[in-house]
Amino acid sequence: MAVFPSKRFTPSSSSSSTVAARYRTALSRHPFLLFGLPFISIMVAGSFFLTPATALRYEKHDRKVRSMSQSEALGLGKDRRQVDINEEYYRLAAKDLDDWEQKRVKRLPGEPDGVM
């Protein structure tokens, strides 16, 4: 049975000269400085850069949905029919509500119609 050596593996000198290898060794010594600080700074900078974009979005929405003045609101209903409660009551009473027939809605092909 083979015995594993107790010595750590040390990569060759050519691989330790690359930027990635140097960053990896420096990262093990200073993790917050090389990983945490850039991450937090990107989050904070992103929040500052996205704030104007969000403001533009809400300004566009406010331009689309604006409040009406009192004169504009009064001008909307000029051509509408005036509603009188007595007239509506007698117009509804004039209809014959007792003489009606129940009709089934035609179903789409393949749709269950509920008839047993």
Secondary structure, 3 states (H helix, E strand, C coil): CCCCCCCCCCCCCCCCCCHHHHHHHHHHHCHHHHHHHHHHHHHHHHHHHHHHHHHHHHHHHHHHCCCCCHHHHHHHCCCCCCCCHHHHHHHHHHCCCCCCCCCCCCCCCCCCCCCC
